[in-house]
């Protein structure tokens, strides 16, 4: 078995620390982008939901108006 000098071990640990820091920064970036994308999707869903509800309400009001008109014209 080969023995490693304390300097070699220190260098290895420092290199591992640098690599772990790099991975951590990349994960932070991925989390940030994912959060931004999720927020954008949620905003889009909210907008589309408002449109659908608005169209449904408009259709309902138009139908009620039509029914009232028809009922008032009946003898």
Protein Blocks (a to p, Z undefined) as FASTA:
>chain_A
ZZddfklmmmmmmmmmmmmmmmmmmmmmmmmmmmmmmmmmmmmmmmmmmmmmmmmmmmmm
mmmmmmmmmmmmpZZ
